[in-house]
Amino acid sequence: MVTTLAPCWYCSGLIRQFGFGGVVVGESRNFQGGFAWLRSLGVPMVDLDSADCATLLSEYIRKNPDVWNEDIGQD
């Protein structure tokens, strides 16, 4: 699986359940999600630590905090 940011907990559970061979994320600075948990279970995880992806997500969070917090299950 390739994604711009670390997988949320829901996606992390699906990655584990369906035995994805590995995950490549653009960045995990802004959101860790289940990155460490998946790695601890032996799922190969690659973090590209892309400045472009980090900027894209940080700007989205700054402009849409209510939507972001709802998406990640925060009040």
VEXTOR-478944 format. One record per atom (N, C-alpha, C): residue in one letter; atom name; x, y, z. Coordinates in Angstrom, 1 decimal, always signed. Example, Ala and Ser with C-alpha at 12.3 -4.5 7.8 and 13.67 -1.06 7.14 Angstrom:
BEGIN
<pt><rest>A</rest><atom>N</atom><px>+13.2</px><py>-5.7</py><pz>+7.8</pz></pt>
<pt><rest>A</rest><atom>CA</atom><px>+12.3</px><py>-4.5</py><pz>+7.8</pz></pt>
<pt><rest>A</rest><atom>C</atom><px>+13.2</px><py>-3.3</py><pz>+7.8</pz></pt>
<pt><rest>S</rest><atom>N</atom><px>+12.8</px><py>-2.2</py><pz>+7.1</pz></pt>
<pt><rest>S</rest><atom>CA</atom><px>+13.7</px><py>-1.1</py><pz>+7.1</pz></pt>
<pt><rest>S</rest><atom>C</atom><px>+12.9</px><py>+0.0</py><pz>+7.9</pz></pt>
END
This chain:
BEGIN
<pt><rest>M</rest><atom>N</atom><px>+0.9</px><py>-1.2</py><pz>+0.0</pz></pt>
<pt><rest>M</rest><atom>CA</atom><px>+0.0</px><py>+0.0</py><pz>+0.0</pz></pt>
<pt><rest>M</rest><atom>C</atom><px>+0.9</px><py>+1.2</py><pz>+0.0</pz></pt>
<pt><rest>V</rest><atom>N</atom><px>+0.5</px><py>+2.2</py><pz>-0.8</pz></pt>
<pt><rest>V</rest><atom>CA</atom><px>+1.3</px><py>+3.5</py><pz>-0.8</pz></pt>
<pt><rest>V</rest><atom>C</atom><px>+0.3</px><py>+4.6</py><pz>-0.5</pz></pt>
<pt><rest>T</rest><atom>N</atom><px>+0.6</px><py>+5.5</py><pz>+0.4</pz></pt>
<pt><rest>T</rest><atom>CA</atom><px>-0.2</px><py>+6.6</py><pz>+0.9</pz></pt>
<pt><rest>T</rest><atom>C</atom><px>+0.6</px><py>+7.8</py><pz>+1.2</pz></pt>
<pt><rest>T</rest><atom>N</atom><px>-0.1</px><py>+9.0</py><pz>+1.2</pz></pt>
<pt><rest>T</rest><atom>CA</atom><px>+0.6</px><py>+10.2</py><pz>+1.5</pz></pt>
<pt><rest>T</rest><atom>C</atom><px>+0.9</px><py>+10.4</py><pz>+2.9</pz></pt>
<pt><rest>L</rest><atom>N</atom><px>+0.1</px><py>+9.7</py><pz>+3.8</pz></pt>
<pt><rest>L</rest><atom>CA</atom><px>+0.3</px><py>+9.9</py><pz>+5.3</pz></pt>
<pt><rest>L</rest><atom>C</atom><px>+0.2</px><py>+8.5</py><pz>+5.9</pz></pt>
<pt><rest>A</rest><atom>N</atom><px>+0.5</px><py>+8.5</py><pz>+7.2</pz></pt>
<pt><rest>A</rest><atom>CA</atom><px>+0.5</px><py>+7.2</py><pz>+7.9</pz></pt>
<pt><rest>A</rest><atom>C</atom><px>-1.0</px><py>+6.8</py><pz>+8.0</pz></pt>
<pt><rest>P</rest><atom>N</atom><px>-1.2</px><py>+5.5</py><pz>+7.9</pz></pt>
<pt><rest>P</rest><atom>CA</atom><px>-2.6</px><py>+5.0</py><pz>+8.0</pz></pt>
<pt><rest>P</rest><atom>C</atom><px>-3.3</px><py>+5.2</py><pz>+9.3</pz></pt>
<pt><rest>C</rest><atom>N</atom><px>-4.6</px><py>+5.6</py><pz>+9.3</pz></pt>
<pt><rest>C</rest><atom>CA</atom><px>-5.3</px><py>+5.7</py><pz>+10.5</pz></pt>
<pt><rest>C</rest><atom>C</atom><px>-5.5</px><py>+4.4</py><pz>+11.2</pz></pt>
<pt><rest>W</rest><atom>N</atom><px>-6.1</px><py>+4.4</py><pz>+12.3</pz></pt>
<pt><rest>W</rest><atom>CA</atom><px>-6.2</px><py>+3.1</py><pz>+13.1</pz></pt>
<pt><rest>W</rest><atom>C</atom><px>-7.2</px><py>+2.2</py><pz>+12.3</pz></pt>
<pt><rest>Y</rest><atom>N</atom><px>-8.2</px><py>+2.7</py><pz>+11.7</pz></pt>
<pt><rest>Y</rest><atom>CA</atom><px>-9.1</px><py>+1.8</py><pz>+10.9</pz></pt>
<pt><rest>Y</rest><atom>C</atom><px>-8.4</px><py>+1.2</py><pz>+9.8</pz></pt>
<pt><rest>C</rest><atom>N</atom><px>-7.6</px><py>+2.0</py><pz>+9.0</pz></pt>
<pt><rest>C</rest><atom>CA</atom><px>-6.9</px><py>+1.4</py><pz>+7.9</pz></pt>
<pt><rest>C</rest><atom>C</atom><px>-5.8</px><py>+0.5</py><pz>+8.4</pz></pt>
<pt><rest>S</rest><atom>N</atom><px>-5.2</px><py>+0.8</py><pz>+9.5</pz></pt>
<pt><rest>S</rest><atom>CA</atom><px>-4.1</px><py>-0.1</py><pz>+10.0</pz></pt>
<pt><rest>S</rest><atom>C</atom><px>-4.7</px><py>-1.4</py><pz>+10.4</pz></pt>
<pt><rest>G</rest><atom>N</atom><px>-5.9</px><py>-1.5</py><pz>+10.9</pz></pt>
<pt><rest>G</rest><atom>CA</atom><px>-6.5</px><py>-2.7</py><pz>+11.2</pz></pt>
<pt><rest>G</rest><atom>C</atom><px>-6.8</px><py>-3.6</py><pz>+10.0</pz></pt>
<pt><rest>L</rest><atom>N</atom><px>-7.2</px><py>-2.9</py><pz>+8.9</pz></pt>
<pt><rest>L</rest><atom>CA</atom><px>-7.5</px><py>-3.6</py><pz>+7.6</pz></pt>
<pt><rest>L</rest><atom>C</atom><px>-6.2</px><py>-4.1</py><pz>+7.0</pz></pt>
<pt><rest>I</rest><atom>N</atom><px>-5.1</px><py>-3.3</py><pz>+7.1</pz></pt>
<pt><rest>I</rest><atom>CA</atom><px>-3.8</px><py>-3.7</py><pz>+6.6</pz></pt>
<pt><rest>I</rest><atom>C</atom><px>-3.4</px><py>-5.0</py><pz>+7.3</pz></pt>
<pt><rest>R</rest><atom>N</atom><px>-3.6</px><py>-5.0</py><pz>+8.6</pz></pt>
<pt><rest>R</rest><atom>CA</atom><px>-3.2</px><py>-6.2</py><pz>+9.4</pz></pt>
<pt><rest>R</rest><atom>C</atom><px>-4.2</px><py>-7.4</py><pz>+9.1</pz></pt>
<pt><rest>Q</rest><atom>N</atom><px>-5.5</px><py>-7.1</py><pz>+9.0</pz></pt>
<pt><rest>Q</rest><atom>CA</atom><px>-6.4</px><py>-8.2</py><pz>+8.8</pz></pt>
<pt><rest>Q</rest><atom>C</atom><px>-6.2</px><py>-8.8</py><pz>+7.4</pz></pt>
<pt><rest>F</rest><atom>N</atom><px>-6.0</px><py>-8.1</py><pz>+6.4</pz></pt>
<pt><rest>F</rest><atom>CA</atom><px>-5.9</px><py>-8.6</py><pz>+5.1</pz></pt>
<pt><rest>F</rest><atom>C</atom><px>-4.5</px><py>-8.9</py><pz>+4.6</pz></pt>
<pt><rest>G</rest><atom>N</atom><px>-3.5</px><py>-8.8</py><pz>+5.5</pz></pt>
<pt><rest>G</rest><atom>CA</atom><px>-2.1</px><py>-9.2</py><pz>+5.3</pz></pt>
<pt><rest>G</rest><atom>C</atom><px>-1.4</px><py>-8.5</py><pz>+4.2</pz></pt>
<pt><rest>F</rest><atom>N</atom><px>-1.6</px><py>-7.1</py><pz>+4.2</pz></pt>
<pt><rest>F</rest><atom>CA</atom><px>-0.8</px><py>-6.3</py><pz>+3.2</pz></pt>
<pt><rest>F</rest><atom>C</atom><px>+0.7</px><py>-6.6</py><pz>+3.3</pz></pt>
<pt><rest>G</rest><atom>N</atom><px>+1.4</px><py>-6.7</py><pz>+2.2</pz></pt>
<pt><rest>G</rest><atom>CA</atom><px>+2.8</px><py>-7.0</py><pz>+2.2</pz></pt>
<pt><rest>G</rest><atom>C</atom><px>+3.7</px><py>-5.9</py><pz>+2.8</pz></pt>
<pt><rest>G</rest><atom>N</atom><px>+3.2</px><py>-4.7</py><pz>+2.8</pz></pt>
<pt><rest>G</rest><atom>CA</atom><px>+4.0</px><py>-3.6</py><pz>+3.3</pz></pt>
<pt><rest>G</rest><atom>C</atom><px>+3.3</px><py>-2.3</py><pz>+3.0</pz></pt>
<pt><rest>V</rest><atom>N</atom><px>+3.8</px><py>-1.2</py><pz>+3.7</pz></pt>
<pt><rest>V</rest><atom>CA</atom><px>+3.2</px><py>+0.1</py><pz>+3.5</pz></pt>
<pt><rest>V</rest><atom>C</atom><px>+4.3</px><py>+1.1</py><pz>+3.3</pz></pt>
<pt><rest>V</rest><atom>N</atom><px>+4.1</px><py>+2.0</py><pz>+2.3</pz></pt>
<pt><rest>V</rest><atom>CA</atom><px>+5.0</px><py>+3.1</py><pz>+2.1</pz></pt>
<pt><rest>V</rest><atom>C</atom><px>+4.2</px><py>+4.4</py><pz>+2.3</pz></pt>
<pt><rest>V</rest><atom>N</atom><px>+4.6</px><py>+5.2</py><pz>+3.2</pz></pt>
<pt><rest>V</rest><atom>CA</atom><px>+3.9</px><py>+6.5</py><pz>+3.5</pz></pt>
<pt><rest>V</rest><atom>C</atom><px>+4.8</px><py>+7.6</py><pz>+3.1</pz></pt>
<pt><rest>G</rest><atom>N</atom><px>+4.1</px><py>+8.7</py><pz>+2.6</pz></pt>
<pt><rest>G</rest><atom>CA</atom><px>+4.8</px><py>+9.9</py><pz>+2.2</pz></pt>
<pt><rest>G</rest><atom>C</atom><px>+5.5</px><py>+10.6</py><pz>+3.4</pz></pt>
<pt><rest>E</rest><atom>N</atom><px>+4.8</px><py>+10.6</py><pz>+4.6</pz></pt>
<pt><rest>E</rest><atom>CA</atom><px>+5.3</px><py>+11.2</py><pz>+5.8</pz></pt>
<pt><rest>E</rest><atom>C</atom><px>+4.5</px><py>+10.8</py><pz>+7.0</pz></pt>
<pt><rest>S</rest><atom>N</atom><px>+5.1</px><py>+10.9</py><pz>+8.2</pz></pt>
<pt><rest>S</rest><atom>CA</atom><px>+4.4</px><py>+10.5</py><pz>+9.4</pz></pt>
<pt><rest>S</rest><atom>C</atom><px>+4.7</px><py>+11.6</py><pz>+10.5</pz></pt>
<pt><rest>R</rest><atom>N</atom><px>+5.1</px><py>+12.8</py><pz>+10.1</pz></pt>
<pt><rest>R</rest><atom>CA</atom><px>+5.4</px><py>+13.8</py><pz>+11.0</pz></pt>
<pt><rest>R</rest><atom>C</atom><px>+4.1</px><py>+14.4</py><pz>+11.6</pz></pt>
<pt><rest>N</rest><atom>N</atom><px>+3.1</px><py>+14.6</py><pz>+10.8</pz></pt>
<pt><rest>N</rest><atom>CA</atom><px>+1.9</px><py>+15.2</py><pz>+11.2</pz></pt>
<pt><rest>N</rest><atom>C</atom><px>+0.9</px><py>+14.3</py><pz>+11.9</pz></pt>
<pt><rest>F</rest><atom>N</atom><px>+1.0</px><py>+13.0</py><pz>+11.5</pz></pt>
<pt><rest>F</rest><atom>CA</atom><px>+0.0</px><py>+12.0</py><pz>+12.0</pz></pt>
<pt><rest>F</rest><atom>C</atom><px>+0.7</px><py>+10.6</py><pz>+12.0</pz></pt>
<pt><rest>Q</rest><atom>N</atom><px>+0.8</px><py>+10.0</py><pz>+13.2</pz></pt>
<pt><rest>Q</rest><atom>CA</atom><px>+1.5</px><py>+8.7</py><pz>+13.3</pz></pt>
<pt><rest>Q</rest><atom>C</atom><px>+0.5</px><py>+7.6</py><pz>+13.0</pz></pt>
<pt><rest>G</rest><atom>N</atom><px>-0.8</px><py>+7.7</py><pz>+13.3</pz></pt>
<pt><rest>G</rest><atom>CA</atom><px>-1.7</px><py>+6.7</py><pz>+13.1</pz></pt>
<pt><rest>G</rest><atom>C</atom><px>-1.2</px><py>+5.4</py><pz>+13.7</pz></pt>
<pt><rest>G</rest><atom>N</atom><px>-1.4</px><py>+4.3</py><pz>+13.0</pz></pt>
<pt><rest>G</rest><atom>CA</atom><px>-0.9</px><py>+3.0</py><pz>+13.4</pz></pt>
<pt><rest>G</rest><atom>C</atom><px>+0.5</px><py>+2.6</py><pz>+12.9</pz></pt>
<pt><rest>F</rest><atom>N</atom><px>+1.3</px><py>+3.5</py><pz>+12.5</pz></pt>
<pt><rest>F</rest><atom>CA</atom><px>+2.6</px><py>+3.2</py><pz>+11.9</pz></pt>
<pt><rest>F</rest><atom>C</atom><px>+3.4</px><py>+2.3</py><pz>+12.8</pz></pt>
<pt><rest>A</rest><atom>N</atom><px>+3.6</px><py>+2.7</py><pz>+14.0</pz></pt>
<pt><rest>A</rest><atom>CA</atom><px>+4.5</px><py>+2.0</py><pz>+15.0</pz></pt>
<pt><rest>A</rest><atom>C</atom><px>+3.9</px><py>+0.6</py><pz>+15.3</pz></pt>
<pt><rest>W</rest><atom>N</atom><px>+2.6</px><py>+0.6</py><pz>+15.5</pz></pt>
<pt><rest>W</rest><atom>CA</atom><px>+1.9</px><py>-0.7</py><pz>+15.8</pz></pt>
<pt><rest>W</rest><atom>C</atom><px>+2.0</px><py>-1.7</py><pz>+14.6</pz></pt>
<pt><rest>L</rest><atom>N</atom><px>+1.8</px><py>-1.2</py><pz>+13.4</pz></pt>
<pt><rest>L</rest><atom>CA</atom><px>+2.0</px><py>-2.1</py><pz>+12.3</pz></pt>
<pt><rest>L</rest><atom>C</atom><px>+3.5</px><py>-2.6</py><pz>+12.2</pz></pt>
<pt><rest>R</rest><atom>N</atom><px>+4.4</px><py>-1.7</py><pz>+12.4</pz></pt>
<pt><rest>R</rest><atom>CA</atom><px>+5.8</px><py>-2.1</py><pz>+12.4</pz></pt>
<pt><rest>R</rest><atom>C</atom><px>+6.1</px><py>-3.2</py><pz>+13.5</pz></pt>
<pt><rest>S</rest><atom>N</atom><px>+5.5</px><py>-3.0</py><pz>+14.6</pz></pt>
<pt><rest>S</rest><atom>CA</atom><px>+5.7</px><py>-3.9</py><pz>+15.8</pz></pt>
<pt><rest>S</rest><atom>C</atom><px>+5.2</px><py>-5.3</py><pz>+15.5</pz></pt>
<pt><rest>L</rest><atom>N</atom><px>+4.2</px><py>-5.4</py><pz>+14.5</pz></pt>
<pt><rest>L</rest><atom>CA</atom><px>+3.6</px><py>-6.6</py><pz>+14.1</pz></pt>
<pt><rest>L</rest><atom>C</atom><px>+4.4</px><py>-7.3</py><pz>+13.0</pz></pt>
<pt><rest>G</rest><atom>N</atom><px>+5.4</px><py>-6.6</py><pz>+12.5</pz></pt>
<pt><rest>G</rest><atom>CA</atom><px>+6.2</px><py>-7.2</py><pz>+11.4</pz></pt>
<pt><rest>G</rest><atom>C</atom><px>+5.8</px><py>-6.7</py><pz>+10.0</pz></pt>
<pt><rest>V</rest><atom>N</atom><px>+4.9</px><py>-5.8</py><pz>+10.0</pz></pt>
<pt><rest>V</rest><atom>CA</atom><px>+4.5</px><py>-5.3</py><pz>+8.6</pz></pt>
<pt><rest>V</rest><atom>C</atom><px>+5.6</px><py>-4.3</py><pz>+8.2</pz></pt>
<pt><rest>P</rest><atom>N</atom><px>+6.2</px><py>-4.6</py><pz>+7.0</pz></pt>
<pt><rest>P</rest><atom>CA</atom><px>+7.3</px><py>-3.7</py><pz>+6.5</pz></pt>
<pt><rest>P</rest><atom>C</atom><px>+6.7</px><py>-2.3</py><pz>+6.3</pz></pt>
<pt><rest>M</rest><atom>N</atom><px>+7.3</px><py>-1.3</py><pz>+7.0</pz></pt>
<pt><rest>M</rest><atom>CA</atom><px>+6.8</px><py>+0.1</py><pz>+6.9</pz></pt>
<pt><rest>M</rest><atom>C</atom><px>+8.0</px><py>+1.0</py><pz>+6.4</pz></pt>
<pt><rest>V</rest><atom>N</atom><px>+7.7</px><py>+1.8</py><pz>+5.4</pz></pt>
<pt><rest>V</rest><atom>CA</atom><px>+8.7</px><py>+2.7</py><pz>+4.8</pz></pt>
<pt><rest>V</rest><atom>C</atom><px>+8.1</px><py>+4.1</py><pz>+4.9</pz></pt>
<pt><rest>D</rest><atom>N</atom><px>+8.9</px><py>+5.0</py><pz>+5.6</pz></pt>
<pt><rest>D</rest><atom>CA</atom><px>+8.4</px><py>+6.4</py><pz>+5.7</pz></pt>
<pt><rest>D</rest><atom>C</atom><px>+9.4</px><py>+7.2</py><pz>+4.8</pz></pt>
<pt><rest>L</rest><atom>N</atom><px>+8.8</px><py>+7.8</py><pz>+3.7</pz></pt>
<pt><rest>L</rest><atom>CA</atom><px>+9.7</px><py>+8.6</py><pz>+2.8</pz></pt>
<pt><rest>L</rest><atom>C</atom><px>+10.0</px><py>+10.0</py><pz>+3.4</pz></pt>
<pt><rest>D</rest><atom>N</atom><px>+9.3</px><py>+10.4</py><pz>+4.5</pz></pt>
<pt><rest>D</rest><atom>CA</atom><px>+9.5</px><py>+11.6</py><pz>+5.1</pz></pt>
<pt><rest>D</rest><atom>C</atom><px>+9.6</px><py>+12.8</py><pz>+4.1</pz></pt>
<pt><rest>S</rest><atom>N</atom><px>+8.6</px><py>+12.8</py><pz>+3.2</pz></pt>
<pt><rest>S</rest><atom>CA</atom><px>+8.6</px><py>+13.8</py><pz>+2.2</pz></pt>
<pt><rest>S</rest><atom>C</atom><px>+8.1</px><py>+15.2</py><pz>+2.7</pz></pt>
<pt><rest>A</rest><atom>N</atom><px>+9.0</px><py>+16.2</py><pz>+2.5</pz></pt>
<pt><rest>A</rest><atom>CA</atom><px>+8.6</px><py>+17.6</py><pz>+2.9</pz></pt>
<pt><rest>A</rest><atom>C</atom><px>+7.3</px><py>+18.0</py><pz>+2.2</pz></pt>
<pt><rest>D</rest><atom>N</atom><px>+7.2</px><py>+17.6</py><pz>+0.9</pz></pt>
<pt><rest>D</rest><atom>CA</atom><px>+6.0</px><py>+18.0</py><pz>+0.2</pz></pt>
<pt><rest>D</rest><atom>C</atom><px>+4.7</px><py>+17.5</py><pz>+0.8</pz></pt>
<pt><rest>C</rest><atom>N</atom><px>+4.7</px><py>+16.2</py><pz>+1.2</pz></pt>
<pt><rest>C</rest><atom>CA</atom><px>+3.6</px><py>+15.5</py><pz>+1.8</pz></pt>
<pt><rest>C</rest><atom>C</atom><px>+3.3</px><py>+16.2</py><pz>+3.2</pz></pt>
<pt><rest>A</rest><atom>N</atom><px>+4.4</px><py>+16.4</py><pz>+4.0</pz></pt>
<pt><rest>A</rest><atom>CA</atom><px>+4.2</px><py>+17.0</py><pz>+5.3</pz></pt>
<pt><rest>A</rest><atom>C</atom><px>+3.6</px><py>+18.4</py><pz>+5.2</pz></pt>
<pt><rest>T</rest><atom>N</atom><px>+4.1</px><py>+19.2</py><pz>+4.2</pz></pt>
<pt><rest>T</rest><atom>CA</atom><px>+3.5</px><py>+20.6</py><pz>+4.0</pz></pt>
<pt><rest>T</rest><atom>C</atom><px>+2.0</px><py>+20.5</py><pz>+3.6</pz></pt>
<pt><rest>L</rest><atom>N</atom><px>+1.7</px><py>+19.6</py><pz>+2.7</pz></pt>
<pt><rest>L</rest><atom>CA</atom><px>+0.4</px><py>+19.4</py><pz>+2.2</pz></pt>
<pt><rest>L</rest><atom>C</atom><px>-0.6</px><py>+19.1</py><pz>+3.4</pz></pt>
<pt><rest>L</rest><atom>N</atom><px>-0.2</px><py>+18.1</py><pz>+4.2</pz></pt>
<pt><rest>L</rest><atom>CA</atom><px>-1.1</px><py>+17.8</py><pz>+5.3</pz></pt>
<pt><rest>L</rest><atom>C</atom><px>-1.1</px><py>+18.8</py><pz>+6.4</pz></pt>
<pt><rest>S</rest><atom>N</atom><px>+0.0</px><py>+19.4</py><pz>+6.7</pz></pt>
<pt><rest>S</rest><atom>CA</atom><px>+0.0</px><py>+20.4</py><pz>+7.8</pz></pt>
<pt><rest>S</rest><atom>C</atom><px>-0.9</px><py>+21.6</py><pz>+7.4</pz></pt>
<pt><rest>E</rest><atom>N</atom><px>-0.8</px><py>+22.0</py><pz>+6.1</pz></pt>
<pt><rest>E</rest><atom>CA</atom><px>-1.7</px><py>+23.1</py><pz>+5.6</pz></pt>
<pt><rest>E</rest><atom>C</atom><px>-3.2</px><py>+22.7</py><pz>+5.7</pz></pt>
<pt><rest>Y</rest><atom>N</atom><px>-3.5</px><py>+21.5</py><pz>+5.3</pz></pt>
<pt><rest>Y</rest><atom>CA</atom><px>-4.8</px><py>+21.0</py><pz>+5.4</pz></pt>
<pt><rest>Y</rest><atom>C</atom><px>-5.3</px><py>+21.0</py><pz>+6.8</pz></pt>
<pt><rest>I</rest><atom>N</atom><px>-4.5</px><py>+20.6</py><pz>+7.8</pz></pt>
<pt><rest>I</rest><atom>CA</atom><px>-4.9</px><py>+20.5</py><pz>+9.2</pz></pt>
<pt><rest>I</rest><atom>C</atom><px>-5.1</px><py>+22.0</py><pz>+9.7</pz></pt>
<pt><rest>R</rest><atom>N</atom><px>-4.2</px><py>+22.9</py><pz>+9.3</pz></pt>
<pt><rest>R</rest><atom>CA</atom><px>-4.3</px><py>+24.3</py><pz>+9.7</pz></pt>
<pt><rest>R</rest><atom>C</atom><px>-5.6</px><py>+24.9</py><pz>+9.2</pz></pt>
<pt><rest>K</rest><atom>N</atom><px>-6.0</px><py>+24.6</py><pz>+8.0</pz></pt>
<pt><rest>K</rest><atom>CA</atom><px>-7.1</px><py>+25.2</py><pz>+7.3</pz></pt>
<pt><rest>K</rest><atom>C</atom><px>-8.5</px><py>+24.6</py><pz>+7.7</pz></pt>
<pt><rest>N</rest><atom>N</atom><px>-8.4</px><py>+23.3</py><pz>+8.1</pz></pt>
<pt><rest>N</rest><atom>CA</atom><px>-9.6</px><py>+22.5</py><pz>+8.4</pz></pt>
<pt><rest>N</rest><atom>C</atom><px>-9.5</px><py>+21.7</py><pz>+9.7</pz></pt>
<pt><rest>P</rest><atom>N</atom><px>-9.3</px><py>+22.4</py><pz>+10.8</pz></pt>
<pt><rest>P</rest><atom>CA</atom><px>-9.0</px><py>+21.6</py><pz>+12.0</pz></pt>
<pt><rest>P</rest><atom>C</atom><px>-10.3</px><py>+20.8</py><pz>+12.5</pz></pt>
<pt><rest>D</rest><atom>N</atom><px>-11.5</px><py>+21.3</py><pz>+12.3</pz></pt>
<pt><rest>D</rest><atom>CA</atom><px>-12.6</px><py>+20.6</py><pz>+12.7</pz></pt>
<pt><rest>D</rest><atom>C</atom><px>-12.8</px><py>+19.3</py><pz>+11.9</pz></pt>
<pt><rest>V</rest><atom>N</atom><px>-12.6</px><py>+19.4</py><pz>+10.6</pz></pt>
<pt><rest>V</rest><atom>CA</atom><px>-12.7</px><py>+18.2</py><pz>+9.7</pz></pt>
<pt><rest>V</rest><atom>C</atom><px>-11.7</px><py>+17.2</py><pz>+10.1</pz></pt>
<pt><rest>W</rest><atom>N</atom><px>-10.4</px><py>+17.7</py><pz>+10.2</pz></pt>
<pt><rest>W</rest><atom>CA</atom><px>-9.3</px><py>+16.8</py><pz>+10.6</pz></pt>
<pt><rest>W</rest><atom>C</atom><px>-9.6</px><py>+16.1</py><pz>+11.9</pz></pt>
<pt><rest>N</rest><atom>N</atom><px>-9.9</px><py>+16.8</py><pz>+12.9</pz></pt>
<pt><rest>N</rest><atom>CA</atom><px>-10.2</px><py>+16.2</py><pz>+14.2</pz></pt>
<pt><rest>N</rest><atom>C</atom><px>-11.3</px><py>+15.2</py><pz>+14.2</pz></pt>
<pt><rest>E</rest><atom>N</atom><px>-12.3</px><py>+15.5</py><pz>+13.4</pz></pt>
<pt><rest>E</rest><atom>CA</atom><px>-13.4</px><py>+14.5</py><pz>+13.2</pz></pt>
<pt><rest>E</rest><atom>C</atom><px>-12.9</px><py>+13.2</py><pz>+12.5</pz></pt>
<pt><rest>D</rest><atom>N</atom><px>-12.1</px><py>+13.4</py><pz>+11.5</pz></pt>
<pt><rest>D</rest><atom>CA</atom><px>-11.5</px><py>+12.3</py><pz>+10.7</pz></pt>
<pt><rest>D</rest><atom>C</atom><px>-10.7</px><py>+11.4</py><pz>+11.6</pz></pt>
<pt><rest>I</rest><atom>N</atom><px>-9.9</px><py>+12.0</py><pz>+12.5</pz></pt>
<pt><rest>I</rest><atom>CA</atom><px>-9.1</px><py>+11.1</py><pz>+13.4</pz></pt>
<pt><rest>I</rest><atom>C</atom><px>-9.7</px><py>+10.8</py><pz>+14.7</pz></pt>
<pt><rest>G</rest><atom>N</atom><px>-11.0</px><py>+11.1</py><pz>+14.9</pz></pt>
<pt><rest>G</rest><atom>CA</atom><px>-11.7</px><py>+10.8</py><pz>+16.1</pz></pt>
<pt><rest>G</rest><atom>C</atom><px>-11.4</px><py>+11.6</py><pz>+17.3</pz></pt>
<pt><rest>Q</rest><atom>N</atom><px>-11.0</px><py>+12.9</py><pz>+17.1</pz></pt>
<pt><rest>Q</rest><atom>CA</atom><px>-10.7</px><py>+13.8</py><pz>+18.2</pz></pt>
<pt><rest>Q</rest><atom>C</atom><px>-11.9</px><py>+14.8</py><pz>+18.3</pz></pt>
<pt><rest>D</rest><atom>N</atom><px>-12.1</px><py>+15.2</py><pz>+19.6</pz></pt>
<pt><rest>D</rest><atom>CA</atom><px>-13.2</px><py>+16.2</py><pz>+19.8</pz></pt>
<pt><rest>D</rest><atom>C</atom><px>-12.7</px><py>+17.6</py><pz>+19.4</pz></pt>
END
